[in-house]
Amino acid sequence: MEITKEEIEKFEKHLGMAQETKIGEDTFYFLPLYAEDIPSLLRVIQQFTAKVKPGQEEKWLEALDKETAEILVELNKKTVKISYPKLSDEKINRFVSANFISLTIALFNINDLGAKKIGKVKERLEKIRAARVK
């Protein structure tokens, strides 16, 4: 069976597109992670789900053990590298370090795993994001 141009276009419509993220006064466009990063992302989500009780989303940083924090750092670095491939590793490291919380929130927004319509996960992420803004 030959794959038509229309079939390919259907796939292209559903690829993860860059999403706008504000950090300070600047706007960045970050792309989603790759499929092979999903297990690491799910591990982080599992930690948050297990340790952050509903209504206590502002305490999400307290849910980070060393392993989860290391995973988040690597996922944030990969997000920046995928989105801005011409940046040096040093600049990526410094950018992630200086903007860890903003990037982590953007990471969850960008990589929703197709779950935009799943209410509870989105609701909890919204509360985490709101707690960050306060």
trRosetta pair geometry for C-beta under 8 A, 3 or more apart (Angstrom, degrees):
i j d omega theta_ij theta_ji phi_ij phi_ji
3 7 4.9 -117 -168 80 81 138
3 8 6.2 91 145 -52 113 90
4 7 4.7 106 56 1 75 100
4 8 7.3 -139 99 -1 45 85
5 8 5.7 -55 -152 37 34 111
5 9 6.3 38 149 -22 66 106
6 9 5.5 -52 -148 35 32 115
6 10 6.8 41 150 -26 62 97
7 10 5.7 -47 -158 23 34 114
7 11 7.2 31 148 -13 62 100
8 11 5.8 -54 -159 35 39 111
8 12 6.3 37 148 -20 69 108
9 12 5.4 -53 -144 37 36 114
9 13 6.5 45 155 -27 65 99
10 13 5.9 -51 -156 25 31 114
10 14 7.1 5 155 0 61 110
11 14 6.2 -79 -158 46 33 97
11 15 6.9 51 148 -46 70 92
12 15 5.7 -29 -150 -3 40 116
16 31 6.3 105 115 -173 107 75
16 32 3.3 -56 164 20 158 131
16 110 7.3 74 -174 171 122 86
16 111 7.7 4 -132 -101 149 61
17 31 7.6 -93 165 -122 21 75
18 29 4.0 40 160 166 130 100
18 30 6.3 150 -151 71 79 21
18 31 5.0 -48 -90 -75 75 69
18 83 6.6 111 -121 -130 108 102
19 29 7.0 162 70 -152 22 62
19 30 6.1 -30 58 63 76 77
19 106 7.6 177 91 -165 112 91
19 109 6.5 -144 115 122 154 105
19 110 4.9 -163 34 -105 130 87
20 27 5.7 -21 -160 -167 99 108
20 28 7.5 139 -155 76 49 42
20 29 5.9 -28 -92 -98 54 73
21 27 7.2 142 72 -158 39 58
21 28 5.0 -28 66 67 93 92
21 29 7.4 163 18 -92 80 23
21 30 5.5 9 3 6 131 114
21 102 7.4 127 165 161 116 98
21 106 4.2 20 -122 -119 147 133
21 109 7.4 146 -94 68 105 137
21 110 7.6 -49 -55 -53 124 115
22 25 7.7 -30 -167 -145 100 13
22 26 7.1 151 -153 82 59 41
22 27 5.7 -33 -96 -98 67 67
22 28 7.8 162 -93 19 19 75
23 26 5.7 -21 68 68 78 93
23 28 6.2 15 9 -1 109 119
23 99 5.4 0 -149 -139 143 137
23 102 4.8 107 -112 142 97 156
23 103 7.8 9 -88 -59 134 71
28 83 7.3 66 166 142 103 146
28 106 7.9 6 78 -141 116 164
29 83 6.5 -179 101 -163 62 118
30 79 5.4 19 -167 168 121 107
30 80 7.3 -49 -119 -87 106 48
30 82 8.0 72 -166 78 72 99
30 83 4.6 -66 -129 -78 54 157
30 106 5.8 85 35 153 153 127
30 107 8.0 -77 139 -83 152 52
30 110 5.4 -79 102 -80 108 157
31 79 7.2 -176 67 -157 61 68
31 82 5.0 -111 71 124 116 112
31 83 4.7 176 12 -85 86 81
31 110 7.3 113 141 -177 16 136
32 79 7.9 -49 -154 -122 20 92
32 110 5.1 -172 -89 150 69 97
32 111 5.0 127 -144 -89 93 75
33 37 3.8 -87 160 73 131 147
33 38 7.4 169 99 -59 121 55
33 41 6.5 177 47 -50 153 134
33 75 6.4 -43 -84 -154 142 91
33 78 6.1 52 -121 111 97 122
33 79 6.2 -60 -71 -82 83 80
33 82 7.0 174 -113 -7 43 159
33 107 7.8 37 -35 -154 113 90
33 110 7.9 113 -11 109 73 112
33 111 5.4 13 16 -96 101 136
34 37 5.3 102 60 -1 67 104
34 78 7.9 -93 12 163 94 128
34 82 7.2 -175 -35 -100 91 141
35 38 5.8 -23 -169 -14 47 116
36 39 7.8 -35 178 16 46 98
37 40 5.5 -57 -168 43 64 112
37 41 5.8 64 137 -23 84 107
37 75 6.3 122 -172 -119 124 92
37 78 6.4 -179 -100 107 144 157
37 111 7.9 -80 105 -130 119 150
38 41 5.5 -59 -143 41 34 112
38 42 6.0 35 159 -21 69 106
38 113 7.0 100 -133 -109 105 112
39 42 5.7 -55 -144 38 30 111
39 43 6.4 38 154 -26 63 102
40 43 5.5 -49 -152 28 33 116
40 44 6.8 32 151 -16 63 101
40 71 5.1 -171 -170 -161 101 112
40 74 7.2 -77 -180 87 155 119
40 75 6.0 -176 119 -70 124 112
41 44 5.8 -54 -155 34 35 110
41 45 6.4 33 150 -16 67 106
41 75 6.3 118 -81 -122 81 147
41 107 7.8 -155 -122 160 106 108
41 111 5.7 -102 -141 136 154 144
41 113 7.4 170 115 -60 136 117
42 45 5.5 -53 -144 40 36 112
42 46 6.1 43 153 -25 67 104
43 46 5.6 -52 -149 32 28 115
43 47 6.7 31 151 -20 61 102
43 68 7.2 -155 131 -110 95 80
43 71 6.1 -105 88 -156 122 170
44 47 5.7 -52 -154 31 34 112
44 48 6.6 29 152 -15 65 105
44 68 5.7 123 -116 -155 72 93
44 71 5.5 -158 -64 105 104 128
44 72 5.8 112 -118 -72 140 87
44 75 7.2 -74 -22 0 152 155
45 48 5.7 -56 -150 39 34 110
45 49 6.1 34 153 -20 67 108
45 108 7.9 130 -89 -119 95 103
45 121 7.8 3 -160 -141 125 116
46 49 5.7 -55 -144 38 29 111
46 50 6.2 23 158 -16 64 111
47 50 6.0 -62 -146 40 26 107
47 51 5.9 -10 169 9 65 119
47 63 5.9 138 143 154 93 105
47 64 7.4 74 137 -103 140 44
47 65 7.2 -128 -147 16 137 95
47 68 4.6 -53 26 -104 178 144
48 51 6.5 -75 -133 51 22 89
48 52 5.0 -16 -173 14 68 123
48 60 6.2 6 -131 -142 106 99
48 63 5.5 97 -110 119 54 156
48 124 7.7 137 139 142 116 132
48 128 8.0 -17 -163 -79 136 148
49 52 7.2 -40 -89 47 13 87
49 124 7.9 71 -100 125 71 171
50 63 7.9 140 74 -155 73 117
51 62 7.6 -149 149 106 121 80
51 63 3.7 145 96 -132 129 101
52 56 6.0 -156 -167 91 70 92
52 57 6.0 64 171 -110 127 50
52 59 6.3 172 -124 81 89 87
52 60 5.3 2 -94 -100 145 69
52 63 5.0 -58 -49 -55 92 147
52 124 7.4 121 105 -172 122 120
52 128 7.7 19 167 -84 162 111
53 56 4.7 46 64 27 84 123
54 57 7.8 0 -142 -46 36 90
54 124 7.0 -91 -105 -101 76 100
55 127 7.9 -84 -93 -170 21 155
56 59 4.8 -21 161 24 95 120
57 60 6.0 3 -176 -45 57 104
57 124 6.2 176 -98 -166 123 69
57 127 3.7 129 16 119 162 107
57 128 4.4 -118 176 -71 113 61
57 130 7.6 63 92 55 135 90
57 131 5.2 -173 104 -16 91 140
58 127 7.9 -90 -41 153 65 89
58 128 7.7 173 -77 -125 34 49
58 131 3.4 -160 -93 -153 77 137
58 134 7.4 -31 -114 41 124 134
59 62 4.6 -31 177 28 89 123
59 63 6.9 101 125 -29 80 90
60 63 5.5 -48 -160 22 46 117
60 64 7.7 55 147 -32 64 93
60 128 5.1 40 -37 -130 150 113
60 131 7.3 140 1 76 107 142
61 64 5.8 -41 -168 8 46 117
61 101 7.8 -35 -80 -105 116 107
63 68 7.4 -62 127 101 77 162
64 68 5.0 -142 -143 91 65 114
64 69 4.5 79 173 -65 119 92
64 72 7.1 -54 -125 6 123 143
65 68 5.1 88 49 14 71 103
65 69 7.0 -137 92 -6 32 93
66 69 5.8 -59 -147 38 28 111
66 70 6.3 28 156 -20 65 107
67 70 5.8 -56 -149 35 29 111
67 71 6.5 31 152 -19 64 104
68 71 5.6 -51 -149 34 34 113
68 72 6.4 34 152 -19 65 105
69 72 5.7 -54 -148 37 32 112
69 73 6.4 36 152 -22 65 102
70 73 5.7 -49 -148 32 33 113
70 74 6.5 29 155 -15 64 105
71 74 5.9 -59 -152 39 31 109
71 75 6.2 28 153 -17 67 108
72 75 5.7 -55 -142 39 32 110
72 76 6.1 33 158 -19 66 106
72 100 7.8 73 129 -168 115 98
72 104 5.7 10 -172 -112 124 111
72 107 7.4 165 -152 58 82 167
73 76 5.9 -57 -149 38 27 110
73 77 6.3 27 154 -18 64 107
73 96 6.4 100 -155 149 72 134
73 100 7.4 -31 -100 -127 76 110
74 77 5.7 -53 -146 37 31 112
74 78 6.2 30 155 -19 65 106
75 78 5.7 -54 -145 37 31 111
75 79 6.4 38 152 -25 64 103
75 107 5.9 81 127 -150 115 144
76 79 5.6 -50 -149 31 32 115
76 80 6.6 28 155 -14 64 103
76 96 4.7 127 119 -138 117 113
76 100 6.7 -11 -140 -133 179 62
76 103 4.4 75 -144 133 118 131
76 104 6.3 -50 -77 -72 123 63
76 107 6.0 -82 -88 -62 73 135
77 80 5.9 -57 -152 38 32 108
77 81 6.2 31 151 -19 67 110
77 92 5.5 84 -149 150 83 116
77 93 6.9 12 -114 -87 119 56
77 96 5.1 -43 -76 -55 73 159
78 81 5.5 -55 -143 40 33 113
78 82 6.1 35 157 -21 67 105
79 82 6.0 -53 -146 35 26 109
79 83 6.2 13 159 -9 62 116
79 103 6.9 158 73 -173 137 105
79 106 7.5 148 151 107 155 107
79 107 5.8 -123 -49 -102 159 91
79 110 7.1 116 -141 69 128 152
80 83 5.9 -67 -144 46 27 106
80 84 5.8 -33 176 38 68 105
80 87 6.7 -51 150 58 102 150
80 92 4.9 157 103 -140 130 96
80 95 6.0 147 -140 92 158 132
80 96 6.2 -126 -5 -64 146 97
80 103 7.3 -33 -52 -135 107 135
81 84 7.1 -77 -121 65 17 65
81 85 6.3 53 175 -105 60 57
81 87 7.2 -120 -106 63 54 105
81 92 5.8 20 -67 -121 83 154
82 85 7.1 -1 -148 -67 16 88
84 87 4.6 45 122 -13 109 116
84 92 7.8 176 79 -91 108 97
87 91 4.6 -118 -174 84 100 124
87 92 5.2 119 118 -57 123 88
87 95 7.5 -29 -177 -1 153 144
88 91 4.8 95 56 7 81 99
88 92 7.0 -145 95 -4 43 87
89 92 5.5 -55 -147 38 34 113
89 93 6.2 38 154 -22 67 105
90 93 5.8 -54 -149 35 29 112
90 94 6.4 23 156 -14 64 108
91 94 5.8 -57 -145 41 31 108
91 95 6.0 33 156 -21 67 109
92 95 5.7 -56 -143 38 28 111
92 96 6.2 25 159 -17 65 107
93 96 6.1 -57 -146 38 26 107
93 97 6.2 25 156 -18 62 111
94 97 5.7 -56 -147 38 29 113
94 98 6.1 22 159 -13 65 111
95 98 6.0 -62 -144 42 26 105
95 99 6.0 -21 170 22 65 116
96 99 6.6 -81 -133 59 21 81
96 100 6.2 58 164 -87 64 70
96 103 6.1 -67 -132 36 68 170
97 100 6.4 -6 -145 -48 23 103
99 102 4.7 -56 -176 52 91 113
99 103 5.1 94 118 -28 95 103
100 103 6.0 -65 -144 41 22 108
100 104 6.1 24 160 -24 63 108
101 104 5.7 -52 -145 32 29 112
101 105 6.6 28 157 -15 63 104
101 132 6.1 170 161 -140 116 121
102 105 6.0 -57 -153 37 30 109
102 106 6.3 29 151 -16 65 109
102 132 7.9 146 -88 168 54 140
103 106 5.4 -55 -146 41 34 112
103 107 6.1 47 151 -32 66 101
104 107 5.4 -44 -148 25 32 120
104 108 7.0 27 155 -13 61 100
105 108 6.1 -56 -157 36 33 106
105 109 6.5 31 148 -17 65 108
105 128 6.9 -171 -112 120 94 104
105 129 5.4 112 -155 -105 123 84
105 132 5.8 -84 -70 9 145 170
106 109 5.5 -58 -148 39 36 113
106 110 5.9 29 159 -17 71 111
107 110 6.2 -59 -142 39 23 105
107 111 6.0 -16 172 19 63 115
108 111 6.6 -70 -126 58 23 84
108 112 7.4 65 165 -84 56 64
108 125 5.3 -165 140 -135 132 125
108 128 7.6 26 62 79 163 141
109 112 6.9 -18 -174 -55 28 98
109 125 7.2 155 -75 162 65 135
109 129 7.7 68 -63 -83 113 137
112 115 5.1 -138 159 52 87 76
112 116 5.3 60 132 -64 154 71
112 122 7.6 24 -142 -89 122 93
115 118 4.2 -35 -175 18 96 122
115 121 5.6 3 137 68 136 147
115 122 7.2 -164 125 -49 91 94
116 122 6.7 67 -158 -84 40 135
117 122 8.0 -63 -166 -21 2 144
118 121 4.9 30 105 27 112 112
118 122 6.2 145 82 -14 63 99
119 122 6.0 -76 -147 45 24 106
119 123 5.7 25 164 -25 69 113
120 123 5.6 -53 -141 35 27 114
120 124 6.4 25 160 -17 63 105
121 124 6.0 -57 -152 36 29 107
121 125 6.4 26 152 -16 64 108
122 125 5.7 -57 -147 39 32 111
122 126 6.2 38 152 -24 66 104
123 126 5.6 -52 -150 32 30 114
123 127 6.7 29 152 -18 62 103
124 127 5.7 -53 -152 34 34 111
124 128 6.5 36 149 -19 65 103
125 128 5.5 -50 -149 35 36 113
125 129 6.2 37 152 -19 66 106
126 129 5.6 -54 -147 39 31 112
126 130 6.2 32 153 -20 65 106
127 130 5.6 -51 -143 37 32 112
127 131 6.3 36 155 -22 64 104
128 131 5.7 -54 -149 34 29 112
128 132 6.6 33 150 -23 62 104
129 132 5.6 -53 -154 30 33 115
129 133 6.7 32 151 -22 64 104
130 133 5.7 -53 -151 31 35 112
130 134 7.0 45 152 -31 64 98
131 134 6.0 -45 -157 17 35 116
